[in-house]
Amino acid sequence: MPIRPELKWLYPPDWSQISRHVRFERAQGRCQVCGRPHGKRIRVVASGRWFDVDTGNWRDAKGRKTGGPDLIDLIEVRETRVVLAAAHLDHDPRNNRLSNLRALCQRCHLVHDRVWHALQRRLTWKSRYALGDLFEGPYRPGILGILAQAASGTVTDG
């Protein structure tokens, strides 16, 4: 996962070596939660089950062998390429101890960060709400806010 330019200063200069060690030496190129292999294309269903070509088995979101998907799930099978990332378990990019880093695929990384992302969305919403109150009166998110701006003539096309 690429590092945003504004956060690059939080990472040490040797981050690429640390990340490579976590993903390929310690985890042997597999997600440490579900076992998906880095760089391979896999078949996935919406529930998180995926087909392990190496063993010929379907696996659940935790990497355990499971039965194949039913016919309805098979209709929605999609193929995706697995990319491993070195994830910080405490969400602090300055804490680069090996015990705080784990090799995760995209899905497991998003599941791990779900609560963190929800908090960030809430902070963003609250800051927009506060700025709206400060400069433009009561903040009205969504379509109601756009309609209110259009009625007052503050929306411009261009």
C-alpha positions in Angstrom: 0.0 0.0 0.0 1.6 3.3 -1.0 2.4 5.9 1.6 0.7 9.2 1.3 3.3 12.0 0.6 2.1 14.0 3.6 2.7 11.1 6.0 6.1 9.9 4.5 8.1 11.8 7.2 6.5 9.5 9.9 8.2 6.4 8.4 11.9 5.6 8.8 14.3 5.8 5.9 14.7 2.0 5.8 10.9 1.3 5.7 11.0 -0.6 2.4 13.5 -3.1 3.9 11.4 -3.5 7.1 8.3 -4.0 5.1 10.0 -6.5 2.8 11.3 -8.4 5.8 7.8 -8.6 7.4 6.0 -9.6 4.2 8.4 -12.0 2.6 10.8 -13.3 5.2 8.7 -13.6 8.2 5.3 -14.3 6.5 6.7 -16.2 3.5 4.7 -14.1 1.1 1.3 -15.0 2.6 -1.3 -13.0 4.6 -0.8 -13.7 8.3 -4.6 -13.7 8.8 -6.2 -15.6 5.9 -3.1 -17.1 4.1 -3.7 -15.6 0.7 -0.5 -15.7 -1.4 1.1 -12.4 -2.5 1.0 -11.6 -6.2 -1.3 -14.4 -7.2 -4.8 -14.0 -8.8 -7.4 -15.8 -6.7 -11.1 -16.4 -7.0 -13.1 -14.8 -4.2 -16.8 -14.7 -3.1 -18.5 -11.8 -1.2 -18.4 -13.7 2.1 -14.6 -13.6 2.1 -14.1 -17.3 1.0 -11.4 -17.8 -1.5 -10.1 -20.7 -3.6 -6.5 -21.8 -2.8 -5.1 -23.1 -6.1 -2.0 -24.6 -4.3 -4.1 -27.0 -2.2 -7.3 -27.1 -4.3 -9.5 -26.1 -1.4 -11.8 -23.3 -0.6 -10.8 -21.3 2.5 -12.7 -19.0 4.8 -11.7 -15.4 5.8 -9.4 -16.9 8.5 -7.6 -19.3 6.1 -9.3 -22.5 7.4 -10.5 -25.1 4.9 -14.2 -24.8 4.2 -16.8 -26.2 1.8 -17.2 -24.6 -1.6 -19.7 -21.8 -2.1 -23.2 -22.6 -3.1 -24.6 -21.8 -6.5 -25.8 -18.3 -5.6 -22.3 -17.4 -4.3 -20.6 -18.9 -7.4 -22.5 -16.5 -9.6 -20.8 -13.6 -7.9 -17.2 -15.1 -7.9 -14.7 -12.5 -8.9 -11.0 -12.7 -9.5 -8.6 -10.4 -7.6 -4.8 -10.0 -7.4 -3.4 -10.3 -3.8 -1.0 -7.6 -2.7 0.5 -7.8 0.8 1.2 -4.8 2.9 3.0 -4.4 6.2 0.3 -3.2 8.6 0.8 -1.4 11.9 -1.4 -3.1 14.5 -1.6 0.0 16.6 -2.1 2.4 13.6 1.0 4.3 14.5 3.5 4.5 11.6 6.3 5.6 14.0 6.0 2.3 15.9 8.0 -0.1 13.7 8.8 -2.9 16.1 8.4 -6.2 14.5 5.8 -7.3 17.1 3.7 -4.3 15.9 3.9 -5.2 12.2 1.9 -7.9 10.4 1.7 -8.9 6.7 -1.9 -8.4 5.6 -3.7 -8.7 2.2 -6.0 -5.9 1.1 -9.1 -7.4 2.6 -7.6 -8.3 6.0 -5.9 -4.8 6.1 -9.3 -3.1 5.5 -11.0 -5.3 8.1 -8.2 -4.5 10.6 -8.5 -0.8 9.9 -12.4 -0.7 9.8 -12.8 1.0 13.2 -9.9 3.4 12.6 -11.5 4.4 9.3 -14.9 5.0 10.9 -13.3 7.2 13.5 -11.5 9.2 10.8 -14.8 9.6 8.8 -16.4 10.9 12.0 -13.6 13.4 12.6 -13.9 14.6 9.0 -17.6 15.0 9.3 -17.4 16.8 12.6 -14.7 19.2 11.3 -16.9 20.0 8.2 -19.9 20.5 10.5 -17.9 22.9 12.6 -16.6 24.9 9.7 -20.0 25.1 8.2 -21.4 26.4 11.4 -18.6 28.9 11.7 -18.6 30.4 8.2 -21.9 29.5 6.5 -24.4 28.9 9.2 -25.8 25.5 10.2 -24.2 22.7 8.2 -26.6 20.6 6.2 -24.9 17.5 4.8 -26.0 15.7 1.7 -28.6 16.6 -0.8 -30.5 18.9 1.6 -27.5 21.1 1.9 -27.0 21.3 -1.9 -30.7 22.2 -2.3 -30.5 24.8 0.4 -27.4 26.3 -1.3 -29.1 26.3 -4.6 -32.1 28.1 -3.2 -29.9 30.8 -1.6 -27.9 31.2 -4.8 -24.5 30.2 -3.3 -23.9 27.2 -5.6 -22.1 28.2 -8.8 -21.6 26.1 -11.9 -18.2 26.0 -13.4 
